[in-house]
Amino acid sequence: MPVKKAAKTFNLGDIVRIRNYGIKRGKVVELRGPLAPGGRQVSRHRPAKADAGLH
């Protein structure tokens, strides 16, 4: 039986990459828990401002 890797979870305040969105980075502002199919974590992100200088 194959071994599953544990999914990386984010913490509140982490800077994350937002896929398929104009602003590429954002901050995790809310963790909603394992609500997605397969028990995947759901979180809310706030996009960074364009002039914030998050590099």
C-alpha positions as a printed NumPy array, in Angstrom:
array([[  0.   ,   0.   ,   0.   ],
       [  1.468,   3.398,  -0.962],
       [  2.253,   5.828,   1.823],
       [  0.458,   9.19 ,   1.608],
       [  2.412,  12.339,   2.353],
       [  0.916,  14.724,   4.877],
       [ -0.381,  17.877,   3.205],
       [  1.4  ,  21.071,   4.162],
       [ -0.962,  23.306,   6.084],
       [ -0.627,  27.036,   6.372],
       [ -0.758,  29.089,   9.533],
       [ -2.519,  32.379,  10.118],
       [ -0.451,  35.241,   8.723],
       [  1.628,  33.148,   6.306],
       [  2.454,  34.708,   2.941],
       [  1.227,  32.355,   0.213],
       [  1.204,  32.213,  -3.581],
       [ -2.261,  32.662,  -5.125],
       [ -2.691,  30.676,  -8.34 ],
       [ -4.569,  32.057, -11.371],
       [ -4.933,  35.549,  -9.923],
       [ -3.426,  38.865, -11.021],
       [ -1.726,  39.608,  -7.698],
       [  0.613,  36.71 ,  -7.083],
       [  0.968,  36.771,  -3.284],
       [ -1.336,  37.163,  -0.329],
       [ -1.661,  36.586,   3.387],
       [ -3.731,  33.86 ,   5.071],
       [ -6.367,  35.708,   7.117],
       [ -8.746,  32.885,   8.086],
       [ -8.471,  29.116,   8.512],
       [-11.764,  27.315,   8.018],
       [-10.639,  23.736,   8.556],
       [-10.927,  20.491,   6.58 ],
       [-14.055,  21.345,   4.55 ],
       [-12.979,  20.542,   0.983],
       [-13.37 ,  17.119,  -0.636],
       [-10.995,  14.573,   0.825],
       [-10.604,  16.59 ,   4.025],
       [ -8.408,  19.277,   2.427],
       [ -7.91 ,  22.486,   4.367],
       [ -9.849,  25.599,   3.345],
       [ -8.493,  29.064,   4.075],
       [ -9.246,  32.67 ,   3.127],
       [ -6.535,  34.911,   1.699],
       [ -6.144,  38.649,   1.373],
       [ -4.154,  39.654,  -1.739],
       [ -1.132,  41.832,  -1.077],
       [ -1.202,  45.38 ,  -2.356],
       [  0.788,  45.904,  -5.536],
       [  3.145,  48.393,  -3.88 ],
       [  3.65 ,  46.459,  -0.623],
       [  7.018,  45.076,  -1.745],
       [  6.491,  41.45 ,  -0.703],
       [  9.464,  39.662,  -2.269]])
